[in-house]
Amino acid sequence: MAVFHGYWKLAFIGKAMRKTFVVLFSVLLLTACSVDRSIPGSRTSPANSQNCAYVWDTQPLPDLTEKLQSAIDAAGLLGVKATAEAYGEDCIDPQTNIPRGFATMETDFYITAQVADITDMDNLGGLLEKVLSVLDAFPLGKIPGPQAGYINFSFQSGKAETNLRFTASAGNAARLQGLHGAALVEKLQKK
């Protein structure tokens, strides 16, 4: 009888623990579903994020692109074109599959530079450094999204092309290390 009584206690505790787990899990799930996933700097945010299916997406940032291109032009960087995009999540209505909002996580920059000689790494590094100096005027807090984004840099000469993709923080860190010219390009090719 004592063995049965001990088993009953364990079975009761197990059942109570299971019920507690289910209740806690349900509360956690409902809380997570009702969290407003819009992020400061979002272009739009869903009216009711409880009924969203989130999907990664990008959104053009035409106003920021215009400001960025104006800053590039003002710096005298001929043959350099720049755009900015928000990277984040679309809130998709699960019943209609229609986007209801977008939450920005970061801003990514796309730079294309026409150069005379794509093999002149010192020249490419010098141009890269000048563009990064222009991008310094667009730090976190002044651009959409709470986290640092990526810089996608394309050097082009005729049909030849060299591409770099690195985080804004990696670009800043490389310059803080005092890297210039070819050394800057080489460092950021590895990011």
N, C-alpha and C positions, 0 to 999 in steps of 0.2 A: 504494500500500500504506500509506503514512503517513497519507493521508486516511482510509482505512478503519480504521486503528488508532486515530486520533483520534476517529472517530465511535463506535467500539466503546467507548472510554473514557467518552465522554459518555453513550452509551446505558446503560452499566453504572452510572455515577453517577446518572443519572436513575432507573434501576430501584432502586438502593439507596436513593435519597432517597424514592421512593414507598413502599418497604417500611418505611423508618424512620418516615415520616409515618403510615402505617397503624398501626404498632405504637404510636407515641406517642398517636395519636388514640384508639386502643382503650383504652390505659391511662387516658387522661384521661376517657373516657366511663365506664369502669368505676369510676374514683375518684369521679366526680360522682354516679353512681348509688348509691354506697355511703355517701355523706356523710350523717350523721344530721341531718336537716333540722328536728328538733325544736328549739325555741328555749326558753331559760329562761323560765319562766312559763307554758309550755304546759299546758293542762289534761290532755291525754293526748299520748303520742307513739307513733308506730308501732313495733312490735316489730322489724320488718325493713323498713327504708325502701328496700331495693334493689328491692322489688317493689311500688312505689307509683306511681300516677298521681296527681299533685297537682292539686287543684281549689280555687280561691278559695272561701271560705265564711266565715260568721260563726257564733259560738257565744254564747249568752246567758251572762252572768256574774251569777247571782242573788245570790251573797254580796256581791260588790262593789256591785251595784245597791242592796242593802239598806243597806250602810254609807254609800253616797253619798246615798241618800234620807234617812237618819237625820241626816247632816251638813247637808243642805238644810233639813230641818225644825228642827234645833237652831239654825240661823242665822235662824229666823223668816221664811223666804221662803215665804209663803202662796201657794198656787196654782201652785207649781213642782213638777213631777214629773221625775225623772231615772232613766235606766237606763244600764247599761254593757254593751258587747258586745265580744268578742274578734274581731278580724279576722285571718284567716290562711289556712292551707291544710289541706284534708282530704287524708289519705293514703287513696286508693281502691285496693283490691285490683283489679288489672286483669283477673283472671279472674272474680271474682264481682261486681264493681262495688259492693262493700260497703265503707263507710268503716272504716278500721282505726285511725285516730288523727287528731289535729288539732294543728297547730303554729301557735301564736299569733305574729303579727307585731306587732300593736299593739292597744291598747284604745281604742275609740271611745265617746264619751259622747253621749247623746241627752237633751236638755233641752226640756221643754214648759212654757211659762209663760203662765198666764191673766192678761191685763192689761185694764184698763178702757178705755184709749184707745190703739189701735195706731198712731196718728199722732203721739203724744207721744214723739219720739225721745230727748229728754233722760231721760225716765222709763225708757224701754226700755234705754238705755245704763247708767243707774244700776243697774237690775236685773241686766243682763248682767255688770256689774263685780262685783256681790255674788256672783253664781253662780260667776264665774271665781275669786274669792277662796276659795270653798269647794273648788273643784276643785284649788286649790294643795296641798291636803292629800293628793292622789292623784297624786304625780309618778311619772315613770319610775323603775323599781326597786321601787316599791311596788304596781305594777299589772302585769298580764301583758303580755309583749311587750317586745322590745328597742328599739322605735322609738316616737316620739310619734305619737299617733293624731289623730283629728278630733273636733271638738266640733260637734254638729249642734243648733242652737238654733232653736226655734219659738216665736214670740210669737203668742198667739191671743186674739182678742176677738170673741166670737160666731162668725160665719162667716169673718171676716177673719183673715188670717194673714200673718206676715212671717217668712221663714226665713233663717238664716245658717248657713254651713258653713265652718269654718276649722280650721287645725291648732292644736293646743294651743300650739305655739311661736309662732304668729302672734298668738294671744290674749295670751301673755305679753309679746311684743315691743311690742304696741300699748299695753299698760299701762305698760311701762317707758318709753315715749315720753311718758307723762303724759296720755294721752288718756282722757277721761271723757265721759259722757253721749252726746249725738248724734254727737260726733266719734269715739267708740269704735265705735259701731254702723256709721257710715259707713266707717271704716277696715276693719272686719272683713267688711263686705258685699263688699269688693273682693278678698277672699282666696279 
